[in-house]
Each structure stands twice: as structure tokens, then as C-alpha cells.
Amino acid sequence: MNEKLQFSWGHIIAFLALIAISYISFVGFTYLTNGNFTFALIGMGITDVVFILFFIGAQQMKASGVKMDRKIIWERIFIFGSPIVFIAGMISMSHFWTVRSQNDEIVETFKNSINSSRQLFTDYEEYSNQRIETYQNNLTQIIVNKNSNPAAFKNAGFDDSKASIQRDNMVETLRLQLLSQNFDSLKTVANKWIDEAAQGASTWNVFLLGNTREIKEALRNWENQLKSFSSKEMSNESITGAVDHFQSDGAKNAIVGIDSLTYSFTNQKLPTLGAIIFGLIIYFMLLFPYFLQDRHTKNVYRLTGSEGKTTQKKVKLARSRKTSPEEYYGDSTEDAESLNLEENNDYPSF
């Protein structure tokens, strides 16, 4: 053919390979950098561009019918350099398959870690109920001892005739401060996210497992919001002693568990069998356009050597053996040296 094979089913196969390369290299870079999506996108982009240059570029050089002496040099660079380039590009993809081989352990650790954050809300409810109960008991004691300690009774804001009603209102106010609608909303959103994350956890889902920084930040935000709820005190709450503020190991334990995944995500190992099989399949898929491309008929160069040199060697060999080119080449005389036989009347013509 004298025209470039601009598009074929081989290109479709190569583009499918590039799609697989794009996502898996992105995931691999994300795990290698412990969740750096920006670096992963840049790494994926560079990998795609280099692979397109070497594999599709080789096909374009093979099809070219101009400046063939230069194009064959680039074709050879692309083809013979493609294994080296591909192996370099496989570093991130091989790492993904390393992480993938530990999928069950990683997912189990992740689920246990985020589920432990539920304890944060359980601890807060227990803390709130205990604090409300303590407050109620302290107010009741002040009312009972109003005669022996009238100063405390007065400082607590009680009136003689309304003390019991005032106590109940104060207790209810504290309850609304600690266990408000804001707490219910936060707990609902957090538990919903935990349920969805547990169901969607997989090493394929890099936007969940690879985003450990955001997960830890969310856990800290939940804990800080609960601490802000507990920081509000009633004006008379500290009369009988200091008020304890909320503390919990729920978020801390969850963060420790998530941090333990960092080693699994970033530790590089030798390629797994899955990575090797994937690499071989993808490599030959990328070469499909080159394999299907016919070389331009004007092009005497080949991937190794050239057709012109081969023809010259055949002609010289035929002459040295004193055989005709037709005999040497068989029925094909395309490359044979043309013979001019003139008729001689004195001798029979051949």
C-alpha cells in the first residue's frame, strides 16, 4: 500500500490497551505516593504520551513513503526501544498488581478501621448522658441543702418556690446543648459514609482507599465537632466542681488502623504473576497497529537491513555461479537483471 493505514481494528485494540494503562498506572502512582492524585495524573499522562509516541509512532514510520532513510531510523528506535520504555512504564502498573494481591487483607483492615470510628459517637452519647445525670444530681443536692448552704442555692439561680421546675428546665437545656439536632445530623452522615465505604472498599476503588489523607481529616473533623458540642457549659454547672470535656479513642484508633495501610500501599515488591501476564498482553496489544501496517512499496528499507542490499547480493551470487537470474529467482524476474539478446542470422536464435 502507498497510503498510511490511518485507522484499523488494530488501533482499536491499542486504544483499549491505552485505556487500561491509563487507569491502572493512575491507581499505581496513587498508591505509590500514598494518595497524591496530582502526581498520579501527571505520571499517567506522561506514560500515555510516551507509549503513543513509541508504539503508534512506529506504525506511522513504517507507513511513510517520504524521507524513508530517516524514517527507518526512527522506526528502529521506536521498535527496539519499546521494550525498555514499556518496562519503565510498568513500574506503577506492577505496583498496582502488588497492592491488588493483598486486596483481602487491605480491605479487612480498612473496614475495621473505619468501623472503629463509630465508637466515637457511642462514647460521646455515653459521655453526654453521664454529664447530664451528674448535673441533675448536683442540682438536686443543692436544692436539698439549701438551708445549710444558701449561697450555693442562690448562685445556682434557684427560687424557693420554683426550684424543682427550674432544675428540670436546666437539665433539659443541657441535654439540648449536648445532644442537639446538630449531633444527630453529624452521626447520621458519618454512619452513612461508613456503611457506604465498607461496601465499596476495594483496591480497584483508589478514590476511596487511596484517599487516606481525606479520610483521616474527616475523622478528626468529627471528633473536633463533638468536642465543640461538649465545650458548652451551663452557667451554674461548675458550682460543685470542674466539668469534664469529651475525650475518645475512637477516632485515634481508626486513624492508627488507616495509617497501617500506608506500608501496604507504598511498599514495592517484585512483579507478581498477574503483573507479568498483564504486561505481556498489553505490550502486544500496543504493537497491533504496527503488525497490521503494510510497508510503503517505495520503501526498500526493512526493520533490519534493506531490500536493495539483499537484491544486489542475489544478483552477484547468480553471476558468480554463471546462472541466469530467471533460474535463480524462479518464475519471478522482478529483481533480475534484464538480458538483451540480439538475433544472429549465422546462428540459431534463442
VOPAGU-2260 file (C-alpha; in pm, 1 decimal, decimal comma):
REM VOPAGU-2260
SITE   aa  ch    i         X         Y         Z
SITE  MET   A    0       0,0       0,0       0,0
SITE  ASN   A    1     113,8     353,6     -72,6
SITE  GLU   A    2    -113,2     513,5     183,5
SITE  LYS   A    3     -86,8     518,4     556,6
SITE  LEU   A    4    -315,1     287,0     744,8
SITE  GLN   A    5    -463,7     569,1     949,7
SITE  PHE   A    6    -711,7     355,6    1138,4
SITE  SER   A    7    -784,1     -14,7    1172,4
SITE  TRP   A    8    -917,6    -263,0    1421,2
SITE  GLY   A    9    -557,7    -290,5    1539,7
SITE  HIS   A   10    -577,8      72,0    1650,6
SITE  ILE   A   11    -894,7      -7,7    1843,9
SITE  ILE   A   12    -709,2    -281,8    2031,2
SITE  ALA   A   13    -420,4     -44,3    2100,5
SITE  PHE   A   14    -656,7     226,3    2228,7
SITE  LEU   A   15    -827,4     -26,5    2458,2
SITE  ALA   A   16    -483,5    -112,3    2592,0
SITE  LEU   A   17    -414,4     258,4    2649,6
SITE  ILE   A   18    -739,7     291,8    2846,0
SITE  ALA   A   19    -635,3       3,8    3071,4
SITE  ILE   A   20    -285,0     150,4    3104,1
SITE  SER   A   21    -424,6     492,3    3193,9
SITE  TYR   A   22    -637,5     376,0    3485,2
SITE  ILE   A   23    -400,7     114,9    3624,0
SITE  SER   A   24     -96,4     342,0    3603,7
SITE  PHE   A   25    -301,1     618,2    3772,6
SITE  VAL   A   26    -400,1     379,5    4052,8
SITE  GLY   A   27     -42,3     253,1    4085,2
SITE  PHE   A   28     102,8     603,5    4109,4
SITE  THR   A   29    -165,7     698,5    4363,8
SITE  TYR   A   30     -75,6     406,7    4589,0
SITE  LEU   A   31     298,6     466,8    4545,2
SITE  THR   A   32     261,7     830,8    4654,5
SITE  ASN   A   33      13,7     748,4    4932,2
SITE  GLY   A   34    -276,4     934,7    4778,4
SITE  ASN   A   35    -112,8    1212,5    4574,5
SITE  PHE   A   36    -370,4    1237,3    4294,2
SITE  THR   A   37    -194,0    1527,5    4121,9
SITE  PHE   A   38     130,4    1334,4    4085,7
SITE  ALA   A   39     -67,0    1029,1    3971,7
SITE  LEU   A   40    -240,2    1227,1    3695,6
SITE  ILE   A   41      91,7    1368,5    3573,3
SITE  GLY   A   42     253,9    1024,5    3578,7
SITE  MET   A   43     -38,9     871,8    3391,1
SITE  GLY   A   44     -25,6    1147,6    3128,0
SITE  ILE   A   45     347,8    1104,3    3068,1
SITE  THR   A   46     308,4     727,1    3040,4
SITE  ASP   A   47      31,7     761,2    2780,8
SITE  VAL   A   48     222,3    1015,1    2570,8
SITE  VAL   A   49     542,3     808,9    2564,6
SITE  PHE   A   50     357,8     486,8    2477,2
SITE  ILE   A   51     166,6     658,7    2195,5
SITE  LEU   A   52     492,6     806,1    2063,9
SITE  PHE   A   53     676,0     473,6    2055,9
SITE  PHE   A   54     402,0     231,2    1950,6
SITE  ILE   A   55     179,7     440,7    1723,9
SITE  GLY   A   56     485,5     633,7    1606,0
SITE  ALA   A   57     647,9     309,9    1489,1
SITE  GLN   A   58     340,0     230,3    1279,9
SITE  GLN   A   59     345,6     577,4    1122,6
SITE  MET   A   60     715,8     548,7    1037,4
SITE  LYS   A   61     659,2     209,6     876,2
SITE  ALA   A   62     380,7     350,2     655,3
SITE  SER   A   63     570,9     657,4     542,8
SITE  GLY   A   64     675,2     695,6     179,3
SITE  VAL   A   65     889,8    1007,1     217,9
SITE  LYS   A   66    1232,1    1056,9     372,5
SITE  MET   A   67    1247,3     683,8     419,4
SITE  ASP   A   68    1614,9     679,9     511,2
SITE  ARG   A   69    1534,7     895,6     815,1
SITE  LYS   A   70    1203,5     730,6     899,4
SITE  ILE   A   71    1359,4     384,2     920,5
SITE  ILE   A   72    1599,6     514,0    1186,8
SITE  TRP   A   73    1308,3     636,5    1398,8
SITE  GLU   A   74    1116,1     317,2    1333,1
SITE  ARG   A   75    1406,4     110,7    1461,5
SITE  ILE   A   76    1445,4     339,0    1765,0
SITE  PHE   A   77    1075,7     305,3    1845,8
SITE  ILE   A   78    1056,5     -71,9    1797,9
SITE  PHE   A   79    1383,7    -172,1    1963,3
SITE  GLY   A   80    1337,9      88,6    2236,5
SITE  SER   A   81     976,6      -3,8    2308,4
SITE  PRO   A   82    1058,1    -293,1    2548,0
SITE  ILE   A   83    1276,7     -65,2    2761,3
SITE  VAL   A   84    1017,4     212,4    2762,5
SITE  PHE   A   85     738,7     -33,4    2838,7
SITE  ILE   A   86     925,0    -189,1    3131,8
SITE  ALA   A   87     984,4     159,1    3275,9
SITE  GLY   A   88     615,5     241,3    3233,3
SITE  MET   A   89     521,3     -86,9    3401,0
SITE  ILE   A   90     667,4      22,4    3736,7
SITE  SER   A   91     345,2     189,6    3850,9
SITE  MET   A   92     124,4     -76,6    3692,0
SITE  SER   A   93     324,4    -356,7    3850,5
SITE  HIS   A   94     285,4    -183,3    4187,0
SITE  PHE   A   95     -90,4    -179,1    4142,2
SITE  TRP   A   96     -90,7    -557,5    4095,4
SITE  THR   A   97     125,6    -587,4    4408,0
SITE  VAL   A   98    -135,5    -394,5    4606,7
SITE  ARG   A   99    -411,4    -589,5    4434,9
SITE  SER   A  100    -257,0    -918,9    4550,1
SITE  GLN   A  101    -313,9    -801,8    4911,9
SITE  ASN   A  102    -672,2    -692,6    4847,5
SITE  ASP   A  103    -840,0    -907,4    5114,9
SITE  GLU   A  104    -602,9    -802,5    5393,6
SITE  ILE   A  105    -614,7    -434,4    5296,5
SITE  VAL   A  106    -993,7    -423,4    5270,1
SITE  GLU   A  107   -1035,7    -602,9    5602,9
SITE  THR   A  108    -800,5    -359,4    5778,6
SITE  PHE   A  109    -976,1     -62,3    5619,1
SITE  LYS   A  110   -1323,6    -181,3    5720,7
SITE  ASN   A  111   -1216,7    -249,3    6077,2
SITE  SER   A  112   -1053,7      92,7    6099,3
SITE  ILE   A  113   -1345,2     298,9    5978,4
SITE  ASN   A  114   -1592,9      88,5    6175,6
SITE  SER   A  115   -1395,5     165,4    6489,4
SITE  SER   A  116   -1477,5     531,9    6432,4
SITE  ARG   A  117   -1839,6     451,1    6521,2
SITE  GLN   A  118   -1712,6     421,8    6877,0
SITE  LEU   A  119   -1654,8     797,9    6863,0
SITE  PHE   A  120   -2030,1     860,9    6862,7
SITE  THR   A  121   -2106,2     585,7    7112,0
SITE  ASP   A  122   -1851,3     735,4    7352,1
SITE  TYR   A  123   -1999,7    1081,0    7304,6
SITE  GLU   A  124   -2353,1     965,2    7384,3
SITE  GLU   A  125   -2228,7     789,3    7696,4
SITE  TYR   A  126   -2032,3    1099,1    7796,6
SITE  SER   A  127   -2333,9    1325,9    7741,2
SITE  ASN   A  128   -2574,3    1107,3    7936,9
SITE  GLN   A  129   -2327,0    1076,5    8222,4
SITE  ARG   A  130   -2270,7    1451,6    8232,0
SITE  ILE   A  131   -2644,6    1524,6    8226,3
SITE  GLU   A  132   -2701,5    1279,8    8507,9
SITE  THR   A  133   -2419,5    1433,3    8712,4
SITE  TYR   A  134   -2559,3    1782,1    8655,2
SITE  GLN   A  135   -2906,3    1675,2    8762,8
SITE  ASN   A  136   -2774,5    1509,6    9077,2
SITE  ASN   A  137   -2569,1    1816,5    9166,5
SITE  LEU   A  138   -2868,5    2048,9    9126,9
SITE  THR   A  139   -3084,1    1819,0    9334,9
SITE  GLN   A  140   -2819,7    1815,4    9608,6
SITE  ILE   A  141   -2805,8    2196,9    9606,3
SITE  ILE   A  142   -3183,4    2214,3    9649,0
SITE  VAL   A  143   -3177,2    1959,4    9930,6
SITE  ASN   A  144   -2902,0    2153,9   10108,6
SITE  LYS   A  145   -3046,3    2499,4   10050,8
SITE  ASN   A  146   -3080,4    2566,1   10420,4
SITE  SER   A  147   -2727,6    2458,0   10509,5
SITE  ASN   A  148   -2573,5    2620,9   10201,9
SITE  PRO   A  149   -2795,9    2906,6   10089,1
SITE  ALA   A  150   -2511,9    3069,5    9894,5
SITE  ALA   A  151   -2485,9    2772,3    9660,0
SITE  PHE   A  152   -2863,7    2768,5    9622,4
SITE  LYS   A  153   -2863,5    3133,7    9527,8
SITE  ASN   A  154   -2563,3    3105,2    9295,3
SITE  ALA   A  155   -2733,2    2822,9    9113,6
SITE  GLY   A  156   -3016,6    3063,2    9027,1
SITE  PHE   A  157   -3295,0    2893,0    9219,1
SITE  ASP   A  158   -3609,8    3049,9    9366,8
SITE  ASP   A  159   -3762,5    2888,0    9672,3
SITE  SER   A  160   -4098,2    2820,1    9510,8
SITE  LYS   A  161   -3971,2    2716,4    9163,9
SITE  ALA   A  162   -3654,9    2523,0    9241,4
SITE  SER   A  163   -3774,6    2184,5    9113,6
SITE  ILE   A  164   -3915,2    2325,4    8789,8
SITE  GLN   A  165   -3603,2    2533,9    8737,3
SITE  ARG   A  166   -3383,0    2227,8    8788,5
SITE  ASP   A  167   -3574,9    2028,1    8527,7
SITE  ASN   A  168   -3551,8    2313,6    8277,1
SITE  MET   A  169   -3178,1    2349,5    8336,1
SITE  VAL   A  170   -3120,8    1977,6    8285,2
SITE  GLU   A  171   -3324,0    1979,5    7964,5
SITE  THR   A  172   -3128,6    2279,6    7837,2
SITE  LEU   A  173   -2802,0    2095,1    7889,8
SITE  ARG   A  174   -2944,2    1792,1    7713,0
SITE  LEU   A  175   -3035,8    2003,0    7411,1
SITE  GLN   A  176   -2687,0    2151,6    7406,2
SITE  LEU   A  177   -2507,0    1819,3    7416,3
SITE  LEU   A  178   -2744,4    1600,5    7214,6
SITE  SER   A  179   -2879,9    1856,7    6973,5
SITE  GLN   A  180   -3007,3    1818,2    6619,4
SITE  ASN   A  181   -2658,5    1900,4    6503,0
SITE  PHE   A  182   -2526,3    1590,8    6677,4
SITE  ASP   A  183   -2799,0    1372,9    6526,3
SITE  SER   A  184   -2721,1    1506,4    6177,5
SITE  LEU   A  185   -2348,0    1453,2    6218,9
SITE  LYS   A  186   -2397,7    1099,3    6344,5
SITE  THR   A  187   -2634,8    1013,3    6059,1
SITE  VAL   A  188   -2400,0    1146,3    5790,6
SITE  ALA   A  189   -2097,2     975,2    5944,2
SITE  ASN   A  190   -2266,1     637,4    5980,5
SITE  LYS   A  191   -2397,5     656,3    5624,4
SITE  TRP   A  192   -2049,4     728,2    5493,3
SITE  ILE   A  193   -1903,0     442,7    5699,2
SITE  ASP   A  194   -2162,5     198,4    5563,1
SITE  GLU   A  195   -2101,8     303,7    5202,7
SITE  ALA   A  196   -1724,5     295,7    5243,1
SITE  ALA   A  197   -1735,0     -54,0    5389,7
SITE  GLN   A  198   -1941,0    -178,5    5095,2
SITE  GLY   A  199   -1729,7      -4,1    4830,5
SITE  ALA   A  200   -1387,6     -88,5    4973,1
SITE  SER   A  201   -1165,4    -245,4    4707,9
SITE  THR   A  202    -814,0    -190,4    4579,4
SITE  TRP   A  203    -976,1    -102,1    4244,8
SITE  ASN   A  204   -1150,6     191,1    4416,3
SITE  VAL   A  205    -848,0     415,8    4450,9
SITE  PHE   A  206   -1064,3     721,1    4519,1
SITE  LEU   A  207   -1166,4     556,4    4847,9
SITE  LEU   A  208    -870,0     351,7    4969,0
SITE  GLY   A  209    -608,4     577,6    4815,4
SITE  ASN   A  210    -757,0     888,5    4974,0
SITE  THR   A  211    -639,5     812,6    5327,6
SITE  ARG   A  212    -549,5    1175,6    5396,4
SITE  GLU   A  213    -906,8    1289,8    5340,8
SITE  ILE   A  214   -1042,3    1000,4    5546,5
SITE  LYS   A  215    -820,6    1086,6    5842,8
SITE  GLU   A  216    -914,9    1452,1    5808,3
SITE  ALA   A  217   -1284,6    1358,6    5816,2
SITE  LEU   A  218   -1232,3    1154,3    6133,5
SITE  ARG   A  219   -1056,4    1445,9    6301,2
SITE  ASN   A  220   -1334,8    1682,0    6196,2
SITE  TRP   A  221   -1597,2    1454,2    6350,4
SITE  GLU   A  222   -1402,8    1440,2    6675,4
SITE  ASN   A  223   -1349,7    1817,9    6683,0
SITE  GLN   A  224   -1718,9    1885,5    6623,8
SITE  LEU   A  225   -1813,9    1657,3    6910,6
SITE  LYS   A  226   -1561,5    1831,1    7132,6
SITE  SER   A  227   -1710,1    2166,5    7035,9
SITE  PHE   A  228   -2055,9    2040,8    7139,4
SITE  SER   A  229   -1919,2    1931,3    7477,1
SITE  SER   A  230   -1734,3    2258,8    7537,7
SITE  LYS   A  231   -2060,9    2442,3    7608,9
SITE  GLU   A  232   -2136,9    2463,5    7979,7
SITE  MET   A  233   -2435,0    2577,6    8180,8
SITE  SER   A  234   -2365,1    2888,6    8387,5
SITE  ASN   A  235   -2412,8    2701,6    8714,3
SITE  GLU   A  236   -2266,1    2367,3    8602,7
SITE  SER   A  237   -1925,3    2415,0    8761,7
SITE  ILE   A  238   -2054,0    2520,1    9104,0
SITE  THR   A  239   -1991,1    2178,4    9251,4
SITE  GLY   A  240   -1672,4    2100,6    9058,4
SITE  ALA   A  241   -1493,3    2119,0    8724,5
SITE  VAL   A  242   -1678,4    1993,1    8419,8
SITE  ASP   A  243   -1512,5    1711,2    8224,3
SITE  HIS   A  244   -1492,2    1757,9    7849,3
SITE  PHE   A  245   -1530,7    1491,6    7586,4
SITE  GLN   A  246   -1242,9    1255,5    7512,0
SITE  SER   A  247   -1249,6     940,0    7299,1
SITE  ASP   A  248   -1005,8     695,5    7141,4
SITE  GLY   A  249   -1249,5     610,3    6860,9
SITE  ALA   A  250   -1102,0     845,5    6602,3
SITE  LYS   A  251    -747,3     779,9    6720,8
SITE  ASN   A  252    -785,2     402,3    6680,5
SITE  ALA   A  253    -939,0     447,7    6335,9
SITE  ILE   A  254    -651,2     671,6    6224,5
SITE  VAL   A  255    -392,3     424,3    6356,7
SITE  GLY   A  256    -557,1     148,2    6154,5
SITE  ILE   A  257    -566,2     357,5    5837,5
SITE  ASP   A  258    -202,9     460,5    5885,3
SITE  SER   A  259    -109,8      91,8    5894,7
SITE  LEU   A  260    -226,2      69,4    5532,4
SITE  THR   A  261      43,0     313,2    5421,0
SITE  TYR   A  262     309,0      42,5    5420,7
SITE  SER   A  263      91,3    -187,4    5210,7
SITE  PHE   A  264      24,3      92,7    4963,3
SITE  THR   A  265     379,6     222,7    4924,5
SITE  ASN   A  266     598,4     -86,6    4966,1
SITE  GLN   A  267     724,9    -201,4    4625,5
SITE  LYS   A  268     789,3    -569,1    4556,3
SITE  LEU   A  269     891,4    -787,2    4264,9
SITE  PRO   A  270     627,0    -810,3    3988,9
SITE  THR   A  271     351,7   -1060,1    4056,1
SITE  LEU   A  272     240,1   -1321,6    3804,5
SITE  GLY   A  273     -67,4   -1110,2    3735,3
SITE  ALA   A  274     150,9    -808,2    3653,1
SITE  ILE   A  275     368,1   -1011,2    3414,4
SITE  ILE   A  276      69,3   -1157,0    3228,7
SITE  PHE   A  277     -97,9    -816,1    3211,4
SITE  GLY   A  278     222,2    -657,3    3080,5
SITE  LEU   A  279     272,4    -913,1    2803,4
SITE  ILE   A  280     -87,1    -883,9    2684,6
SITE  ILE   A  281     -82,4    -504,9    2687,2
SITE  TYR   A  282     255,3    -489,1    2510,8
SITE  PHE   A  283     137,5    -695,1    2214,2
SITE  MET   A  284    -194,1    -508,9    2203,0
SITE  LEU   A  285       1,0    -184,5    2162,1
SITE  LEU   A  286     200,8    -339,4    1876,2
SITE  PHE   A  287    -106,2    -446,7    1679,5
SITE  PRO   A  288    -117,5    -133,6    1457,4
SITE  TYR   A  289     248,7    -187,7    1367,5
SITE  PHE   A  290     198,2    -555,1    1284,5
SITE  LEU   A  291    -101,6    -478,1    1061,1
SITE  GLN   A  292      64,7    -189,7     880,8
SITE  ASP   A  293     197,8    -266,7     530,1
SITE  ARG   A  294     527,8    -107,6     446,7
SITE  HIS   A  295     519,5     154,0     170,2
SITE  THR   A  296     605,3      -7,1    -164,0
SITE  LYS   A  297     871,5     255,6    -234,2
SITE  ASN   A  298    1046,7     172,2      88,7
SITE  VAL   A  299    1343,5     -58,1      31,7
SITE  TYR   A  300    1437,3     -44,4     399,9
SITE  ARG   A  301    1332,2    -309,7     647,7
SITE  LEU   A  302    1337,7    -321,1    1025,0
SITE  THR   A  303    1672,9    -497,3     989,5
SITE  GLY   A  304    1867,0    -436,8     670,9
SITE  SER   A  305    1715,2    -331,4     340,3
SITE  GLU   A  306    1560,8    -497,2      36,4
SITE  GLY   A  307    1803,3    -323,3    -202,6
SITE  LYS   A  308    2110,7    -476,0     -47,4
SITE  THR   A  309    1950,5    -818,7     -48,6
SITE  THR   A  310    1869,4    -792,8    -420,6
SITE  GLN   A  311    2221,5    -685,8    -510,1
SITE  LYS   A  312    2365,5    -979,4    -321,7
SITE  LYS   A  313    2137,0   -1219,8    -506,7
SITE  VAL   A  314    2236,1   -1081,6    -848,3
SITE  LYS   A  315    2607,6   -1102,2    -768,9
SITE  LEU   A  316    2563,2   -1457,3    -643,8
SITE  ALA   A  317    2380,7   -1552,2    -964,9
SITE  ARG   A  318    2662,8   -1411,6   -1178,0
SITE  SER   A  319    2930,4   -1587,7    -978,0
SITE  ARG   A  320    2754,3   -1919,1   -1033,9
SITE  LYS   A  321    2700,4   -1841,3   -1408,0
SITE  THR   A  322    2329,8   -1898,5   -1373,5
SITE  SER   A  323    2062,0   -1680,9   -1516,7
SITE  PRO   A  324    1864,1   -1460,1   -1281,6
SITE  GLU   A  325    1547,8   -1636,4   -1401,5
SITE  GLU   A  326    1688,5   -1967,5   -1287,5
SITE  TYR   A  327    1797,9   -1818,4    -956,8
SITE  TYR   A  328    1475,3   -1637,5    -882,5
SITE  GLY   A  329    1240,6   -1896,6   -1022,5
SITE  ASP   A  330     937,5   -1759,7   -1207,2
SITE  SER   A  331     985,9   -1409,1   -1066,7
SITE  THR   A  332    1215,1   -1180,0   -1265,8
SITE  GLU   A  333    1116,2    -860,6   -1088,0
SITE  ASP   A  334    1458,5    -817,2    -931,3
SITE  ALA   A  335    1658,0    -991,6   -1206,8
SITE  GLU   A  336    1890,6    -808,2   -1432,4
SITE  SER   A  337    1728,3    -767,3   -1776,5
SITE  LEU   A  338    1901,1    -951,8   -2062,0
SITE  ASN   A  339    1927,4    -808,4   -2418,9
SITE  LEU   A  340    1967,0   -1087,1   -2675,5
SITE  GLU   A  341    2022,0    -980,6   -3034,8
SITE  GLU   A  342    1934,0   -1209,8   -3326,3
SITE  ASN   A  343    2229,8   -1351,0   -3527,8
SITE  ASN   A  344    2149,3   -1491,7   -3869,8
SITE  ASP   A  345    2450,6   -1719,6   -3863,4
SITE  TYR   A  346    2339,5   -1897,4   -3554,6
SITE  PRO   A  347    2006,9   -2024,9   -3430,3
SITE  SER   A  348    1826,9   -1761,6   -3218,4
SITE  PHE   A  349    1743,5   -1836,6   -2852,6
